[in-house]
Amino acid sequence: MIIVHHLNNSRSQRILWFLEELGVPYQVLRYQRDKTTMLAPPELKKIHPLGKSPVVVDGDLTLAESGAIIEYLQEAYDAQGLFTPTDFHARQEYRYWLHYAEGSLMPLLVMKLVFSRLGHPPIPWVIRPVAGAIGKGVQKEYLDKQIATHRDYLEQHLNKSTWFVGNEFSAADIQMSFPVEALAGRGGLDGCPKLQGYLQRIHARPAYQRALEQGGPFSVLG
């Protein structure tokens, strides 16, 4: 049976969701973030040297990185090809969104999270005012502008189709769910009805809701 090493409020939530969509039996081992640092606990390093989540164990295979895990689960357990396009050009677009989610969008959102906390503990109190001012400046002059460009790009893309790869739900939508949730939490989706609709559709999927039951309360760190 597949074992999912699941960290609360993390990318591993979408792995639980994909397993629910696939109908594959699995076991969840839960880990909690440190309440002060919000970092993963050291116990995860016993599973994978980087101490990150998600990590899945399937037999003698231990695999990290949510995009790689999604590709593995699709190849190993989606024999009917329900969650990946069969058309050649659609499959290239599918592959693009699998990589775009973590390669282009999430680094900006992670940077925004880091810079938004520069004026708070564990930064030493004596330098918090300066650090906070630097963080706000970087966000205003660089990160917010870049994030807005990506948000507009996604909104325009979804203006052409229901899902990220045409009008059929695919594993690319599962991969893209986390950065879109992060966009909503860290910048808001005002004026983006297509992205708001996308979130409403994924939240309404029974498999998404079952995954929440398995993984526990979920919110992207703001």
PyRosetta script that sets phi, psi and omega in degrees:
from pyrosetta import init, pose_from_sequence

init()
pose = pose_from_sequence("MIIVHHLNNSRSQRILWFLEELGVPYQVLRYQRDKTTMLAPPELKKIHPLGKSPVVVDGDLTLAESGAIIEYLQEAYDAQGLFTPTDFHARQEYRYWLHYAEGSLMPLLVMKLVFSRLGHPPIPWVIRPVAGAIGKGVQKEYLDKQIATHRDYLEQHLNKSTWFVGNEFSAADIQMSFPVEALAGRGGLDGCPKLQGYLQRIHARPAYQRALEQGGPFSVLG")
pose.set_psi(1, 141.5)
pose.set_omega(1, 178.1)
pose.set_phi(2, -67.6)
pose.set_psi(2, 135.8)
pose.set_omega(2, 174.2)
pose.set_phi(3, -111.7)
pose.set_psi(3, 128.3)
pose.set_omega(3, 177.3)
pose.set_phi(4, -108.7)
pose.set_psi(4, 118.6)
pose.set_omega(4, 174.5)
pose.set_phi(5, -87.3)
pose.set_psi(5, 104.5)
pose.set_omega(5, -165.5)
pose.set_phi(6, -109.6)
pose.set_psi(6, 122.6)
pose.set_omega(6, 175.4)
pose.set_phi(7, -99.0)
pose.set_psi(7, 133.9)
pose.set_omega(7, -178.9)
pose.set_phi(8, -60.1)
pose.set_psi(8, 146.0)
pose.set_omega(8, 178.3)
pose.set_phi(9, 51.2)
pose.set_psi(9, 51.3)
pose.set_omega(9, -177.5)
pose.set_phi(10, -139.2)
pose.set_psi(10, 179.1)
pose.set_omega(10, 179.7)
pose.set_phi(11, -62.8)
pose.set_psi(11, -19.9)
pose.set_omega(11, -177.6)
pose.set_phi(12, -65.9)
pose.set_psi(12, -16.6)
pose.set_omega(12, 178.1)
pose.set_phi(13, -60.3)
pose.set_psi(13, -36.2)
pose.set_omega(13, -178.5)
pose.set_phi(14, -73.5)
pose.set_psi(14, -21.8)
pose.set_omega(14, 174.6)
pose.set_phi(15, -70.2)
pose.set_psi(15, -42.1)
pose.set_omega(15, 174.7)
pose.set_phi(16, -59.0)
pose.set_psi(16, -42.0)
pose.set_omega(16, -179.7)
pose.set_phi(17, -61.7)
pose.set_psi(17, -46.0)
pose.set_omega(17, -179.3)
pose.set_phi(18, -63.6)
pose.set_psi(18, -39.5)
pose.set_omega(18, 178.1)
pose.set_phi(19, -63.3)
pose.set_psi(19, -36.8)
pose.set_omega(19, 176.2)
pose.set_phi(20, -67.2)
pose.set_psi(20, -40.0)
pose.set_omega(20, 176.6)
pose.set_phi(21, -62.2)
pose.set_psi(21, -39.6)
pose.set_omega(21, -179.1)
pose.set_phi(22, -74.5)
pose.set_psi(22, -22.8)
pose.set_omega(22, -175.7)
pose.set_phi(23, 72.9)
pose.set_psi(23, 28.6)
pose.set_omega(23, -178.4)
pose.set_phi(24, -93.7)
pose.set_psi(24, 130.8)
pose.set_omega(24, 177.3)
pose.set_phi(25, -63.8)
pose.set_psi(25, 142.7)
pose.set_omega(25, 179.0)
pose.set_phi(26, -155.7)
pose.set_psi(26, 164.1)
pose.set_omega(26, 176.6)
pose.set_phi(27, -119.2)
pose.set_psi(27, 139.2)
pose.set_omega(27, 179.9)
pose.set_phi(28, -106.4)
pose.set_psi(28, 126.8)
pose.set_omega(28, 169.9)
pose.set_phi(29, -110.8)
pose.set_psi(29, 116.7)
pose.set_omega(29, -172.6)
pose.set_phi(30, -92.6)
pose.set_psi(30, 144.8)
pose.set_omega(30, 174.7)
pose.set_phi(31, -131.8)
pose.set_psi(31, 147.2)
pose.set_omega(31, -178.9)
pose.set_phi(32, -113.6)
pose.set_psi(32, 140.2)
pose.set_omega(32, 176.3)
pose.set_phi(33, -67.4)
pose.set_psi(33, 150.8)
pose.set_omega(33, 171.2)
pose.set_phi(34, -64.2)
pose.set_psi(34, 129.4)
pose.set_omega(34, -173.6)
pose.set_phi(35, -67.8)
pose.set_psi(35, -21.8)
pose.set_omega(35, 179.6)
pose.set_phi(36, -91.1)
pose.set_psi(36, -51.3)
pose.set_omega(36, -176.2)
pose.set_phi(37, -89.2)
pose.set_psi(37, -19.1)
pose.set_omega(37, -175.5)
pose.set_phi(38, 65.4)
pose.set_psi(38, 14.1)
pose.set_omega(38, 178.7)
pose.set_phi(39, -85.8)
pose.set_psi(39, 161.0)
pose.set_omega(39, 177.7)
pose.set_phi(40, -68.7)
pose.set_psi(40, 151.2)
pose.set_omega(40, 179.3)
pose.set_phi(41, -71.5)
pose.set_psi(41, 155.5)
pose.set_omega(41, -178.2)
pose.set_phi(42, -63.6)
pose.set_psi(42, -19.1)
pose.set_omega(42, -179.3)
pose.set_phi(43, -59.3)
pose.set_psi(43, -27.4)
pose.set_omega(43, -179.5)
pose.set_phi(44, -67.0)
pose.set_psi(44, -22.9)
pose.set_omega(44, 178.5)
pose.set_phi(45, -68.9)
pose.set_psi(45, -17.4)
pose.set_omega(45, 175.4)
pose.set_phi(46, -73.0)
pose.set_psi(46, -20.5)
pose.set_omega(46, -178.9)
pose.set_phi(47, -94.3)
pose.set_psi(47, -42.8)
pose.set_omega(47, 179.8)
pose.set_phi(48, -143.5)
pose.set_psi(48, 137.7)
pose.set_omega(48, -174.3)
pose.set_phi(49, -55.8)
pose.set_psi(49, -29.3)
pose.set_omega(49, -178.8)
pose.set_phi(50, -80.9)
pose.set_psi(50, -13.2)
pose.set_omega(50, 177.6)
pose.set_phi(51, 65.0)
pose.set_psi(51, 33.7)
pose.set_omega(51, -178.2)
pose.set_phi(52, -109.4)
pose.set_psi(52, 170.2)
pose.set_omega(52, 175.6)
pose.set_phi(53, -135.1)
pose.set_psi(53, 142.3)
pose.set_omega(53, 13.3)
pose.set_phi(54, -85.9)
pose.set_psi(54, 153.4)
pose.set_omega(54, 167.0)
pose.set_phi(55, -135.2)
pose.set_psi(55, 132.6)
pose.set_omega(55, 175.0)
pose.set_phi(56, -117.7)
pose.set_psi(56, 145.7)
pose.set_omega(56, 174.3)
pose.set_phi(57, -120.1)
pose.set_psi(57, 122.3)
pose.set_omega(57, 179.2)
pose.set_phi(58, -130.7)
pose.set_psi(58, 99.6)
pose.set_omega(58, -175.1)
pose.set_phi(59, 66.9)
pose.set_psi(59, -123.7)
pose.set_omega(59, -180.0)
pose.set_phi(60, -94.8)
pose.set_psi(60, 9.5)
pose.set_omega(60, 179.9)
pose.set_phi(61, -101.6)
pose.set_psi(61, 126.6)
pose.set_omega(61, 171.6)
pose.set_phi(62, -116.8)
pose.set_psi(62, 123.5)
pose.set_omega(62, -171.4)
pose.set_phi(63, -133.5)
pose.set_psi(63, 132.1)
pose.set_omega(63, 174.8)
pose.set_phi(64, -112.3)
pose.set_psi(64, -179.2)
pose.set_omega(64, -178.4)
pose.set_phi(65, 72.5)
pose.set_psi(65, 114.0)
pose.set_omega(65, -173.0)
pose.set_phi(66, -60.5)
pose.set_psi(66, -36.8)
pose.set_omega(66, 178.2)
pose.set_phi(67, -64.3)
pose.set_psi(67, -43.6)
pose.set_omega(67, 178.2)
pose.set_phi(68, -65.6)
pose.set_psi(68, -38.2)
pose.set_omega(68, 179.2)
pose.set_phi(69, -64.7)
pose.set_psi(69, -43.8)
pose.set_omega(69, 179.4)
pose.set_phi(70, -61.8)
pose.set_psi(70, -43.6)
pose.set_omega(70, 178.0)
pose.set_phi(71, -62.8)
pose.set_psi(71, -41.2)
pose.set_omega(71, 179.2)
pose.set_phi(72, -63.2)
pose.set_psi(72, -47.5)
pose.set_omega(72, -178.3)
pose.set_phi(73, -63.0)
pose.set_psi(73, -38.1)
pose.set_omega(73, 179.0)
pose.set_phi(74, -64.9)
pose.set_psi(74, -44.5)
pose.set_omega(74, -178.3)
pose.set_phi(75, -69.3)
pose.set_psi(75, -35.9)
pose.set_omega(75, -174.6)
pose.set_phi(76, -85.9)
pose.set_psi(76, -30.3)
pose.set_omega(76, -169.0)
pose.set_phi(77, -127.3)
pose.set_psi(77, -4.8)
pose.set_omega(77, 178.8)
pose.set_phi(78, -106.9)
pose.set_psi(78, 65.5)
pose.set_omega(78, -175.2)
pose.set_phi(79, -61.5)
pose.set_psi(79, -30.8)
pose.set_omega(79, -178.7)
pose.set_phi(80, -85.0)
pose.set_psi(80, -3.2)
pose.set_omega(80, 178.9)
pose.set_phi(81, 65.2)
pose.set_psi(81, 38.1)
pose.set_omega(81, -177.0)
pose.set_phi(82, -74.3)
pose.set_psi(82, -21.2)
pose.set_omega(82, -171.8)
pose.set_phi(83, -120.2)
pose.set_psi(83, 16.5)
pose.set_omega(83, 175.0)
pose.set_phi(84, -143.3)
pose.set_psi(84, 140.8)
pose.set_omega(84, -178.7)
pose.set_phi(85, -67.9)
pose.set_psi(85, 149.9)
pose.set_omega(85, 175.9)
pose.set_phi(86, -97.5)
pose.set_psi(86, -25.9)
pose.set_omega(86, 177.3)
pose.set_phi(87, -65.1)
pose.set_psi(87, 137.3)
pose.set_omega(87, -174.6)
pose.set_phi(88, -58.6)
pose.set_psi(88, -49.3)
pose.set_omega(88, -176.0)
pose.set_phi(89, -69.5)
pose.set_psi(89, -38.8)
pose.set_omega(89, 177.3)
pose.set_phi(90, -64.7)
pose.set_psi(90, -34.4)
pose.set_omega(90, 179.6)
pose.set_phi(91, -68.1)
pose.set_psi(91, -32.7)
pose.set_omega(91, 176.2)
pose.set_phi(92, -68.5)
pose.set_psi(92, -38.3)
pose.set_omega(92, 176.6)
pose.set_phi(93, -65.8)
pose.set_psi(93, -40.2)
pose.set_omega(93, 176.0)
pose.set_phi(94, -57.4)
pose.set_psi(94, -47.5)
pose.set_omega(94, 179.8)
pose.set_phi(95, -63.2)
pose.set_psi(95, -38.8)
pose.set_omega(95, 179.1)
pose.set_phi(96, -57.8)
pose.set_psi(96, -48.8)
pose.set_omega(96, -177.1)
pose.set_phi(97, -68.4)
pose.set_psi(97, -31.2)
pose.set_omega(97, 175.7)
pose.set_phi(98, -60.2)
pose.set_psi(98, -37.7)
pose.set_omega(98, -178.0)
pose.set_phi(99, -88.3)
pose.set_psi(99, -35.6)
pose.set_omega(99, -179.0)
pose.set_phi(100, -58.9)
pose.set_psi(100, -40.1)
pose.set_omega(100, -174.0)
pose.set_phi(101, -53.4)
pose.set_psi(101, -48.1)
pose.set_omega(101, -177.3)
pose.set_phi(102, -99.1)
pose.set_psi(102, -22.9)
pose.set_omega(102, -176.7)
pose.set_phi(103, -84.0)
pose.set_psi(103, -32.0)
pose.set_omega(103, -175.7)
pose.set_phi(104, -114.9)
pose.set_psi(104, -46.2)
pose.set_omega(104, -171.5)
pose.set_phi(105, -86.1)
pose.set_psi(105, -49.7)
pose.set_omega(105, -174.5)
pose.set_phi(106, -61.9)
pose.set_psi(106, -36.1)
pose.set_omega(106, 177.2)
pose.set_phi(107, -56.8)
pose.set_psi(107, -38.9)
pose.set_omega(107, 178.0)
pose.set_phi(108, -65.8)
pose.set_psi(108, -40.9)
pose.set_omega(108, -178.4)
pose.set_phi(109, -70.5)
pose.set_psi(109, -35.2)
pose.set_omega(109, 175.6)
pose.set_phi(110, -67.0)
pose.set_psi(110, -41.9)
pose.set_omega(110, 178.2)
pose.set_phi(111, -61.5)
pose.set_psi(111, -39.5)
pose.set_omega(111, 178.4)
pose.set_phi(112, -62.9)
pose.set_psi(112, -41.6)
pose.set_omega(112, 178.0)
pose.set_phi(113, -61.5)
pose.set_psi(113, -45.4)
pose.set_omega(113, -178.9)
pose.set_phi(114, -63.4)
pose.set_psi(114, -48.7)
pose.set_omega(114, -177.1)
pose.set_phi(115, -69.4)
pose.set_psi(115, -26.4)
pose.set_omega(115, 178.0)
pose.set_phi(116, -71.4)
pose.set_psi(116, -15.5)
pose.set_omega(116, -177.7)
pose.set_phi(117, -105.1)
pose.set_psi(117, 6.7)
pose.set_omega(117, -176.3)
pose.set_phi(118, -65.4)
pose.set_psi(118, -24.1)
pose.set_omega(118, 179.8)
pose.set_phi(119, -93.2)
pose.set_psi(119, 14.6)
pose.set_omega(119, -175.3)
pose.set_phi(120, -129.0)
pose.set_psi(120, 164.9)
pose.set_omega(120, 174.5)
pose.set_phi(121, -55.6)
pose.set_psi(121, 147.9)
pose.set_omega(121, 8.8)
pose.set_phi(122, -86.7)
pose.set_psi(122, 14.0)
pose.set_omega(122, 174.6)
pose.set_phi(123, -61.4)
pose.set_psi(123, 130.9)
pose.set_omega(123, 178.4)
pose.set_phi(124, -53.6)
pose.set_psi(124, 138.4)
pose.set_omega(124, -172.6)
pose.set_phi(125, -59.7)
pose.set_psi(125, -30.6)
pose.set_omega(125, -174.9)
pose.set_phi(126, -67.7)
pose.set_psi(126, -25.7)
pose.set_omega(126, -178.8)
pose.set_phi(127, -109.8)
pose.set_psi(127, 4.3)
pose.set_omega(127, -178.1)
pose.set_phi(128, -59.1)
pose.set_psi(128, -42.5)
pose.set_omega(128, 179.8)
pose.set_phi(129, -59.6)
pose.set_psi(129, -43.4)
pose.set_omega(129, 179.9)
pose.set_phi(130, -68.4)
pose.set_psi(130, -46.2)
pose.set_omega(130, -179.5)
pose.set_phi(131, -61.4)
pose.set_psi(131, -41.7)
pose.set_omega(131, 179.1)
pose.set_phi(132, -62.7)
pose.set_psi(132, -40.7)
pose.set_omega(132, 179.1)
pose.set_phi(133, -65.0)
pose.set_psi(133, -40.3)
pose.set_omega(133, 177.1)
pose.set_phi(134, -62.6)
pose.set_psi(134, -45.3)
pose.set_omega(134, 179.8)
pose.set_phi(135, -59.0)
pose.set_psi(135, -44.3)
pose.set_omega(135, 179.5)
pose.set_phi(136, -65.3)
pose.set_psi(136, -38.5)
pose.set_omega(136, 180.0)
pose.set_phi(137, -65.1)
pose.set_psi(137, -43.7)
pose.set_omega(137, 179.2)
pose.set_phi(138, -63.8)
pose.set_psi(138, -40.8)
pose.set_omega(138, 178.8)
pose.set_phi(139, -62.9)
pose.set_psi(139, -48.0)
pose.set_omega(139, -175.7)
pose.set_phi(140, -67.5)
pose.set_psi(140, -44.2)
pose.set_omega(140, -171.9)
pose.set_phi(141, -85.9)
pose.set_psi(141, -20.1)
pose.set_omega(141, -176.6)
pose.set_phi(142, -130.6)
pose.set_psi(142, -62.5)
pose.set_omega(142, -168.9)
pose.set_phi(143, -63.8)
pose.set_psi(143, -46.9)
pose.set_omega(143, -177.1)
pose.set_phi(144, -61.8)
pose.set_psi(144, -36.1)
pose.set_omega(144, 178.9)
pose.set_phi(145, -68.2)
pose.set_psi(145, -43.5)
pose.set_omega(145, 178.8)
pose.set_phi(146, -64.2)
pose.set_psi(146, -44.1)
pose.set_omega(146, -179.5)
pose.set_phi(147, -63.3)
pose.set_psi(147, -40.0)
pose.set_omega(147, 178.4)
pose.set_phi(148, -62.0)
pose.set_psi(148, -38.3)
pose.set_omega(148, 177.6)
pose.set_phi(149, -61.9)
pose.set_psi(149, -44.2)
pose.set_omega(149, 179.0)
pose.set_phi(150, -67.5)
pose.set_psi(150, -40.3)
pose.set_omega(150, 179.2)
pose.set_phi(151, -60.5)
pose.set_psi(151, -44.0)
pose.set_omega(151, 178.7)
pose.set_phi(152, -64.9)
pose.set_psi(152, -38.7)
pose.set_omega(152, 178.2)
pose.set_phi(153, -60.0)
pose.set_psi(153, -46.2)
pose.set_omega(153, -179.7)
pose.set_phi(154, -67.1)
pose.set_psi(154, -40.5)
pose.set_omega(154, 179.3)
pose.set_phi(155, -61.3)
pose.set_psi(155, -44.1)
pose.set_omega(155, 179.1)
pose.set_phi(156, -66.0)
pose.set_psi(156, -37.0)
pose.set_omega(156, 178.9)
pose.set_phi(157, -63.8)
pose.set_psi(157, -45.6)
pose.set_omega(157, -178.7)
pose.set_phi(158, -72.6)
pose.set_psi(158, -10.4)
pose.set_omega(158, 173.6)
pose.set_phi(159, -70.7)
pose.set_psi(159, -16.4)
pose.set_omega(159, -177.5)
pose.set_phi(160, -98.2)
pose.set_psi(160, -17.0)
pose.set_omega(160, -175.7)
pose.set_phi(161, -155.8)
pose.set_psi(161, 163.5)
pose.set_omega(161, -178.8)
pose.set_phi(162, -72.2)
pose.set_psi(162, -40.9)
pose.set_omega(162, -178.0)
pose.set_phi(163, -119.9)
pose.set_psi(163, 177.8)
pose.set_omega(163, -174.9)
pose.set_phi(164, -69.5)
pose.set_psi(164, -26.0)
pose.set_omega(164, 175.0)
pose.set_phi(165, -120.3)
pose.set_psi(165, 86.5)
pose.set_omega(165, 178.6)
pose.set_phi(166, 70.6)
pose.set_psi(166, -150.8)
pose.set_omega(166, -175.4)
pose.set_phi(167, -103.1)
pose.set_psi(167, 13.0)
pose.set_omega(167, 177.3)
pose.set_phi(168, -114.4)
pose.set_psi(168, 130.8)
pose.set_omega(168, 176.8)
pose.set_phi(169, -61.2)
pose.set_psi(169, 139.1)
pose.set_omega(169, 179.1)
pose.set_phi(170, -143.2)
pose.set_psi(170, 174.5)
pose.set_omega(170, 177.5)
pose.set_phi(171, -64.5)
pose.set_psi(171, -19.5)
pose.set_omega(171, 174.9)
pose.set_phi(172, -62.2)
pose.set_psi(172, -33.6)
pose.set_omega(172, 177.5)
pose.set_phi(173, -68.5)
pose.set_psi(173, -33.9)
pose.set_omega(173, 176.4)
pose.set_phi(174, -66.4)
pose.set_psi(174, -43.7)
pose.set_omega(174, 179.3)
pose.set_phi(175, -64.5)
pose.set_psi(175, -38.8)
pose.set_omega(175, -178.1)
pose.set_phi(176, -77.9)
pose.set_psi(176, -13.1)
pose.set_omega(176, -175.4)
pose.set_phi(177, -60.4)
pose.set_psi(177, -42.9)
pose.set_omega(177, -175.0)
pose.set_phi(178, -65.4)
pose.set_psi(178, -48.9)
pose.set_omega(178, 177.6)
pose.set_phi(179, -63.9)
pose.set_psi(179, -32.3)
pose.set_omega(179, 177.4)
pose.set_phi(180, -70.1)
pose.set_psi(180, -38.9)
pose.set_omega(180, 173.8)
pose.set_phi(181, -60.2)
pose.set_psi(181, -41.2)
pose.set_omega(181, 179.5)
pose.set_phi(182, -66.6)
pose.set_psi(182, -38.9)
pose.set_omega(182, 175.4)
pose.set_phi(183, -57.9)
pose.set_psi(183, -44.9)
pose.set_omega(183, -179.8)
pose.set_phi(184, -62.9)
pose.set_psi(184, -37.9)
pose.set_omega(184, -176.3)
pose.set_phi(185, -81.0)
pose.set_psi(185, -27.1)
pose.set_omega(185, -172.8)
pose.set_phi(186, -110.7)
pose.set_psi(186, -7.2)
pose.set_omega(186, 179.5)
pose.set_phi(187, -145.8)
pose.set_psi(187, -16.0)
pose.set_omega(187, -178.1)
pose.set_phi(188, 82.3)
pose.set_psi(188, 156.3)
pose.set_omega(188, 179.9)
pose.set_phi(189, -119.9)
pose.set_psi(189, 29.8)
pose.set_omega(189, 176.2)
pose.set_phi(190, -60.6)
pose.set_psi(190, 134.2)
pose.set_omega(190, -179.3)
pose.set_phi(191, 78.4)
pose.set_psi(191, 11.8)
pose.set_omega(191, -179.9)
pose.set_phi(192, -125.0)
pose.set_psi(192, 70.8)
pose.set_omega(192, -176.3)
pose.set_phi(193, -63.7)
pose.set_psi(193, -30.0)
pose.set_omega(193, -179.2)
pose.set_phi(194, -69.9)
pose.set_psi(194, -42.1)
pose.set_omega(194, 177.1)
pose.set_phi(195, -68.3)
pose.set_psi(195, -37.5)
pose.set_omega(195, 176.0)
pose.set_phi(196, -63.1)
pose.set_psi(196, -41.5)
pose.set_omega(196, 178.0)
pose.set_phi(197, -64.9)
pose.set_psi(197, -38.7)
pose.set_omega(197, 176.8)
pose.set_phi(198, -58.9)
pose.set_psi(198, -46.7)
pose.set_omega(198, 179.0)
pose.set_phi(199, -62.9)
pose.set_psi(199, -40.1)
pose.set_omega(199, 178.6)
pose.set_phi(200, -62.1)
pose.set_psi(200, -38.9)
pose.set_omega(200, -179.2)
pose.set_phi(201, -68.8)
pose.set_psi(201, -42.0)
pose.set_omega(201, -179.2)
pose.set_phi(202, -70.9)
pose.set_psi(202, -36.0)
pose.set_omega(202, 179.4)
pose.set_phi(203, -65.7)
pose.set_psi(203, -26.1)
pose.set_omega(203, -178.6)
pose.set_phi(204, -82.5)
pose.set_psi(204, -11.8)
pose.set_omega(204, -178.1)
pose.set_phi(205, -69.8)
pose.set_psi(205, 130.7)
pose.set_omega(205, -179.9)
pose.set_phi(206, -55.5)
pose.set_psi(206, -37.6)
pose.set_omega(206, -179.9)
pose.set_phi(207, -65.8)
pose.set_psi(207, -37.0)
pose.set_omega(207, 177.1)
pose.set_phi(208, -62.2)
pose.set_psi(208, -43.2)
pose.set_omega(208, -178.6)
pose.set_phi(209, -69.0)
pose.set_psi(209, -37.4)
pose.set_omega(209, 176.4)
pose.set_phi(210, -65.3)
pose.set_psi(210, -36.4)
pose.set_omega(210, 178.8)
pose.set_phi(211, -64.2)
pose.set_psi(211, -36.2)
pose.set_omega(211, 176.4)
pose.set_phi(212, -63.4)
pose.set_psi(212, -37.1)
pose.set_omega(212, 177.5)
pose.set_phi(213, -64.2)
pose.set_psi(213, -36.1)
pose.set_omega(213, -179.3)
pose.set_phi(214, -76.7)
pose.set_psi(214, -39.4)
pose.set_omega(214, -173.4)
pose.set_phi(215, -91.1)
pose.set_psi(215, -16.3)
pose.set_omega(215, -177.9)
pose.set_phi(216, 91.5)
pose.set_psi(216, 176.7)
pose.set_omega(216, -177.9)
pose.set_phi(217, -52.1)
pose.set_psi(217, 138.5)
pose.set_omega(217, -173.8)
pose.set_phi(218, -132.3)
pose.set_psi(218, 129.0)
pose.set_omega(218, 168.6)
pose.set_phi(219, -151.4)
pose.set_psi(219, 141.7)
pose.set_omega(219, 177.8)
pose.set_phi(220, -73.0)
pose.set_psi(220, 133.5)
pose.set_omega(220, -177.7)
pose.set_phi(221, -59.5)
pose.set_psi(221, 128.8)
pose.set_omega(221, -177.2)
pose.set_phi(222, -97.7)
pose.dump_pdb("model.pdb")
